[in-house]
Structure formats: structure tokens, C-alpha cells
Amino acid sequence: MKKREISYDLLRVIGIFVIMIGHANPPIWLQQLRSFGTPILIITSALTHAYIYRERSIQIFPFYKKRMSRLIFPAWIFLTFFFLLYFVFSKILGGEYPFSFENILHSYTLYSGIGFLWIFKVYIILGLATPMALYLNRRIRSGTSFYLLILLLYLVYELALYLSLGRIPVQLKEFSEQLISFVPYVLLFFYGMRLDRLSDRQVLIIAVVSLILFGAIGFTLYQENHLVVYTKLYKYPPRLYFMAYTFFAIHLIYLFSRHYIHLFNSKRIILLSNHALWIYLWHILGYYIWGNVFSLIELPFESQFLNSFVKTVFMIGLSLSITALQVKLVRRYLLRSESKIVRNVAKYLQ
């Protein structure tokens, strides 16, 4: 049995927490610093799959069945609980139910709805692309050829995006932007398949080059607009300015995790990593509770940073607490149930 790469678990935990910080309405400078959340999760997923299937072949249809169910069913279970909870409280408090049928339907399709489920669509697309990524990773032995192919495809993406600006009908703009956004993330996933083959020196060079590119584009935008332009404006769909910054951040954090994983408690990192999906899902409930209940309480801080810090602590604390309780109940009761149906459902609650 392969030794577990705990550094990948650390990357996953960092990615999940970084995304949750962004949902706490931090100041713009912090939003900029933490904008690599989704990309680092994509890189982590690629590293993990490349590691698992390095010495064994992937069985495509069993893989699809397991991967899709592990993504979709937990999301649906959470959404069912979420909407029922809000329904009960709206009846108790005598208020109007805040979610329309369309809103609920879009949530279950992971299209929009209550929000924050976009990452599941990314993971689903990456899951579908995994067999192809593993195939290309094996077939293209030359690292230079592999990276040049990804670079070429990315340049084609940027060109297509530039040529399509202003030509997409308004009615299709949101849908097309979401669809187009998957392209660079899939290419990033392909790239991540070989990140572990790069030496520390190569990783550092890529980080430095990415920082220089990010700085050059940022300086040009500053000259044109006479103000600092943040990468958030170039995130949907992802453009070179955003990708350059994320490449810089990801490679630095990857180097850190590669050499300093010993600074962390391995058991806790693995525990958080194993339950990262549910931790993320429960933070959505924390976000809505804060918005509907605690937002009525004025915090004593004038600083946006301190307000966002308190909100972040609340969301993460709530999600960790509920997840810990959930896992404990599932293992003590549901997994020991005599009903096969209950035991099967319990597998998606861990």
C-alpha cells in the first residue's frame, strides 16, 4: 500500500479554508491574496489522482460512478437538509419562505441557486476529464511536449476569448462565461498531473516568472486606469492576469507544503482533508445563518478586516463542529444500521 502524501492533504485544507475566507466579505486586499482557492484545489486533485494511478490503470466507468456519486449525493443531501431547515424555521417564525422553486431547482442542478456550489461543477468536469488527463500524462513522455501542448491550448483559449468579447448575446452571457471558465481549469488540472515531477528550482523559477508576468500586467492596467486593478475582475472567466497570480501563489504554497509538512499535526490534517467536502458544505449554512440572524447584530468593529475575521471564525467554527458531530453520529449509528439503504446513505455523510 502506498504511503499517503500528507502534503497534498495540507494543500486541500488550505484551499478549502482560503475559499471560505473569501465568503466572509474580507477587504479587497485580502480578497486578492486569497484568490487562488479554487485553482489550488484543482492542482491538489490532479496531484492526488496522478499519485493514486501512477502504477495502476483506471477503470473508467467504475471511476465515474464512484467519483460522481461522491460529489453529487453529498451536495443533494446537504441541500435537502438546508431547505427543510429553512422551511421549518420560516413556519415557526411565521415568515415567508425565502427560496423560490426556481432557486431550489437551480441549487440541485448546481447551476446557481443558493450559491457556493460552483466548485462542485468544477470537480465534476475534472472528474470527467481525469481518464483523459491520466492517459495523456502516460502517453506524452516528454515533459517539454506536455507543457507546450498545455500552453498552446491556453493561448488558443485566450485568443478565442478575446475574439468573442462583445459578440455573445446578453441572454447567454452568464451561461457562456461559466462554460468557458472550465477550459483553463481543465488545463490547470492537466498541468497539475506533473507538478510533482518538477524540482524545487523549477517550481521556484515558475513562481518567479509568474510573479513578473502578474506584475507587468498589473502595472500596464494601472497605467491605463490610474488605479490598482485587482485580479477578481479577470476571474470570470479566468484570464492571464488572474492565472499569473494564482500560478505564483500555488507554486510557493506547493513548495512550502513539500518541505514543511512536518510542522503540522499529520492526523489533524488528514482528518480535515478527509472531511473537507462536508466542512465546505456546512460553511454555507453558517454563511446564511450569519446573513439572516447575526447580521442584525452590529459588531463593535469599524474595521472591515475585523468584521470579516469574526464572520470567518463563525463559519469555520460552525462547519467544523457540525462535521465532527455528523461523523460521530454516522459512525456510531448509521454505519451500524441493519438497513442496507441507511448504510449506503451513511457512506456519503462521512
C-alpha positions in Angstrom: 0.0 0.0 0.0 1.3 3.4 -1.0 2.4 5.9 1.7 0.0 8.8 1.9 1.2 12.1 0.6 0.1 14.3 3.6 1.4 17.4 1.8 -1.5 17.0 -0.6 -3.9 16.9 2.3 -2.4 20.1 3.6 -2.9 21.8 0.2 -6.5 20.7 0.2 -7.2 22.0 3.6 -5.5 25.4 2.7 -7.7 25.6 -0.4 -10.9 24.9 1.4 -10.2 27.4 4.2 -9.0 30.1 1.7 -12.3 29.8 -0.2 -14.3 30.1 3.0 -12.4 33.2 3.9 -13.4 34.8 0.6 -17.1 34.3 1.5 -16.7 36.4 4.7 -16.6 39.6 2.8 -12.9 40.5 3.6 -11.3 43.7 2.4 -10.3 43.8 -1.2 -6.6 43.4 -0.5 -7.3 40.1 1.4 -9.6 39.0 -1.4 -6.7 39.5 -3.8 -4.3 37.5 -1.6 -6.7 34.5 -1.2 -7.9 34.4 -4.8 -6.0 31.2 -5.6 -8.5 29.0 -3.6 -10.2 27.1 -6.5 -7.0 26.7 -8.6 -5.1 25.2 -5.7 -7.9 22.7 -5.1 -7.6 21.8 -8.8 -3.9 21.3 -8.6 -4.4 19.2 -5.5 -6.9 17.0 -7.2 -4.5 16.5 -10.1 -1.6 15.6 -7.9 -3.7 13.2 -5.9 -5.1 11.3 -9.0 -1.6 11.2 -10.6 -0.2 9.7 -7.4 -3.0 7.1 -7.0 -3.0 5.9 -10.6 0.8 6.1 -11.2 1.2 2.4 -11.0 -2.3 1.1 -11.8 -4.8 1.7 -14.6 -8.1 3.5 -14.1 -11.3 1.6 -14.7 -13.3 4.4 -16.4 -16.9 3.6 -15.7 -16.4 2.4 -12.1 -14.4 5.5 -11.5 -17.1 7.8 -13.0 -19.8 6.1 -10.9 -17.8 6.4 -7.6 -16.5 9.9 -8.3 -19.8 11.5 -9.5 -21.8 9.9 -6.6 -19.2 11.1 -4.1 -19.7 14.7 -5.4 -23.4 14.9 -6.2 -25.1 12.9 -3.4 -23.5 14.8 -0.5 -24.4 18.1 -2.2 -28.1 16.9 -2.6 -28.2 15.6 0.9 -27.0 18.9 2.3 -29.4 20.9 0.1 -32.3 18.8 1.3 -31.4 19.4 4.9 -30.8 23.1 4.2 -34.1 23.8 2.5 -36.1 21.7 5.1 -34.4 23.6 7.9 -35.3 27.0 6.4 -38.9 25.7 5.8 -39.3 24.7 9.4 -37.9 28.0 10.8 -40.0 30.0 8.4 -43.1 28.2 9.7 -42.1 28.6 13.4 -41.3 32.3 13.0 -44.3 33.0 10.7 -42.1 34.5 8.0 -42.1 34.0 4.2 -40.1 31.1 2.9 -37.1 32.8 1.2 -36.4 30.4 -1.6 -38.5 30.0 -4.8 -39.0 26.8 -6.7 -36.6 28.0 -9.4 -34.0 28.8 -6.8 -34.3 25.3 -5.3 -34.2 23.6 -8.7 -31.1 25.6 -9.8 -29.4 24.6 -6.5 -29.9 20.9 -7.1 -28.6 21.2 -10.7 -25.6 23.0 -9.2 -26.1 25.8 -11.7 -26.7 28.7 -9.3 -29.4 28.7 -6.7 -28.1 29.4 -3.1 -24.6 29.9 -4.4 -21.2 28.4 -3.4 -21.9 25.2 -5.3 -19.9 26.2 -8.4 -16.9 24.3 -7.1 -18.9 21.1 -7.4 -19.4 21.7 -11.1 -15.6 22.2 -11.4 -14.9 18.9 -9.7 -17.5 17.1 -11.8 -15.9 18.4 -15.0 -12.4 17.5 -13.7 -13.8 14.0 -12.8 -15.0 13.5 -16.4 -11.6 14.7 -17.7 -9.5 12.6 -15.3 -9.2 9.5 -17.5 -8.0 11.6 -20.5 -5.6 13.5 -18.3 -4.1 10.3 -17.0 -3.9 8.9 -20.5 -2.0 12.0 -21.8 0.2 12.0 -18.8 1.3 8.5 -19.6 1.5 8.8 -23.4 3.4 12.0 -23.7 6.7 11.1 -22.1 8.5 14.3 -22.9 7.8 17.0 -20.2 8.6 19.7 -22.7 6.0 18.4 -25.2 3.4 18.0 -22.4 3.8 21.6 -21.1 4.0 23.1 -24.7 0.7 21.4 -25.5 -1.0 22.9 -22.4 0.5 26.3 -23.2 -0.7 26.1 -26.8 -4.2 25.2 -25.8 -4.3 28.0 -23.2 -3.2 30.5 -25.9 -6.0 29.3 -28.1 -8.4 29.8 -25.2 -7.2 33.3 -24.7 -7.5 34.1 -28.4 -11.0 32.6 -28.6 -12.0 34.6 -25.5 -10.6 37.8 -27.0 -12.4 37.3 -30.3 -15.7 36.5 -28.6 -15.8 39.7 -26.4 -18.9 41.7 -27.1 -20.3 39.1 -29.5 -22.1 36.9 -27.0 -25.8 37.7 -26.7 -26.7 39.1 -23.3 -29.1 36.2 -22.6 -26.3 33.7 -23.0 -23.6 35.7 -21.3 -23.8 34.1 -17.8 -24.1 30.6 -19.1 -21.3 31.0 -21.7 -19.0 32.6 -19.1 -19.5 29.6 -16.8 -18.9 27.2 -19.6 -15.8 28.9 -20.9 -14.4 29.2 -17.3 -13.9 25.4 -17.2 -11.4 25.4 -20.0 -8.4 27.0 -18.1 -9.3 24.9 -15.1 -9.2 21.7 -17.0 -5.8 22.8 -18.5 -4.6 23.6 -15.0 -5.7 20.1 -13.9 -3.7 18.6 -16.7 -0.7 20.7 -15.7 -1.0 19.6 -12.1 -0.6 15.9 -13.2 3.2 16.5 -13.5 3.8 19.2 -10.9 5.4 16.7 -8.5 8.0 15.8 -11.2 9.4 19.4 -11.1 12.4 20.1 -9.0 12.3 22.8 -6.3 14.4 25.0 -8.6 12.0 24.6 -11.5 9.0 25.3 -9.2 10.6 28.4 -7.9 11.5 29.6 -11.4 7.9 29.2 -12.5 6.7 31.1 -9.4 9.1 34.0 -10.1 8.2 34.2 -13.8 4.5 34.1 -12.9 5.1 37.0 -10.4 6.9 39.0 -13.0 4.1 38.4 -15.6 1.5 39.3 -13.0 3.4 42.5 -12.0 3.8 43.5 -15.7 0.1 43.1 -16.5 -0.8 44.8 -13.2 1.5 47.8 -14.0 0.0 48.1 -17.5 -3.5 48.1 -16.2 -2.6 50.7 -13.6 -1.1 52.9 -16.3 -4.3 52.6 -18.3 -6.8 53.0 -15.5 -4.8 55.1 -13.0 -5.7 52.8 -10.1 -4.8 49.4 -8.9 -6.8 46.7 -10.8 -7.4 43.5 -8.8 -7.4 40.1 -10.5 -11.0 39.5 -9.3 -12.1 41.4 -12.4 -10.3 38.8 -14.6 -11.6 35.7 -12.8 -14.9 35.0 -14.6 -13.8 33.7 -17.0 -10.2 33.3 -15.9 -7.8 35.5 -17.8 -4.0 35.6 -17.9 -3.8 38.3 -15.2 -5.7 36.1 -12.7 -3.9 32.9 -13.8 -0.4 34.5 -13.4 -1.1 35.4 -9.8 -2.6 32.0 -9.0 0.4 30.3 -10.6 2.7 32.4 -8.4 0.8 31.7 -5.2 0.2 28.0 -5.9 3.8 27.2 -6.6 5.0 29.0 -3.5 2.5 27.1 -1.3 3.3 23.9 -3.0 7.0 24.3 -2.1 6.0 25.2 1.4 3.8 22.0 1.8 6.5 19.9 0.2 9.2 20.9 2.7 7.4 22.0 5.9 4.6 19.5 6.3 6.4 18.3 9.4 5.4 21.5 11.1 1.7 20.3 11.2 -0.1 17.6 13.1 -0.5 14.9 10.4 -3.5 13.2 12.0 -5.5 16.5 12.1 -4.5 17.5 8.6 -5.7 14.1 7.3 -8.9 14.3 9.3 -9.7 17.8 7.9 -8.7 16.7 4.4 -10.9 13.6 4.6 -14.0 15.7 5.6 -13.2 18.8 3.5 -16.3 18.4 1.3 -18.7 18.4 4.3 -16.7 21.2 6.1 -17.3 23.3 2.9 -20.9 22.4 2.7 -21.7 23.2 6.3 -20.0 26.6 6.0 -22.8 27.5 3.5 -25.3 27.1 6.3 -23.0 29.2 8.5 -23.0 31.9 5.8 -26.8 32.0 5.7 -27.2 31.9 9.4 -24.8 34.9 9.7 -26.7 36.8 7.0 -30.1 36.2 8.4 -29.5 36.2 12.1 -26.2 37.7 13.2 -26.2 40.4 10.6 -28.9 42.1 12.7 -26.3 42.4 15.5 -23.9 45.2 14.9 -20.3 44.2 15.6 -18.2 46.7 17.6 -15.5 46.9 14.9 -15.1 49.7 12.4 -12.6 47.7 10.5 -13.9 45.5 7.7 -11.0 43.1 8.3 -12.0 42.5 11.9 -15.7 42.1 10.9 -14.8 39.6 8.2 -12.4 37.8 10.7 -15.3 37.3 13.2 -17.5 36.0 10.4 -14.8 33.7 9.1 -14.3 32.2 12.6 -18.0 31.7 13.0 -18.5 30.0 9.6 -15.4 27.7 10.0 -16.2 27.0 13.7 -19.8 26.0 12.9 -18.8 23.9 9.9 -16.1 22.1 11.9 -18.4 21.5 14.8 -21.3 20.1 12.7 -19.0 18.0 10.6 -17.4 16.5 13.8 -20.9 15.7 15.2 -22.1 14.3 11.9 -19.1 11.9 11.5 -19.5 10.8 15.1 -23.3 10.0 14.7 -22.8 8.4 11.3 -20.1 6.0 12.6 -21.9 5.2 15.9 -25.4 4.7 14.5 -25.9 4.8 10.7 -23.0 2.6 9.6 -24.1 0.0 12.2 -27.7 0.0 11.0 -29.3 -3.2 9.9 -30.7 -1.4 6.8 -28.5 -1.6 3.8 -30.1 1.6 2.4 -29.2 3.5 5.6 -25.6 2.2 5.5 -25.3 3.2 1.8 -26.5 6.7 2.5 -24.2 6.9 5.5 -21.2 6.5 3.2 -21.9 9.9 1.7 -22.2 11.5 5.1 -18.6 11.0 6.1 
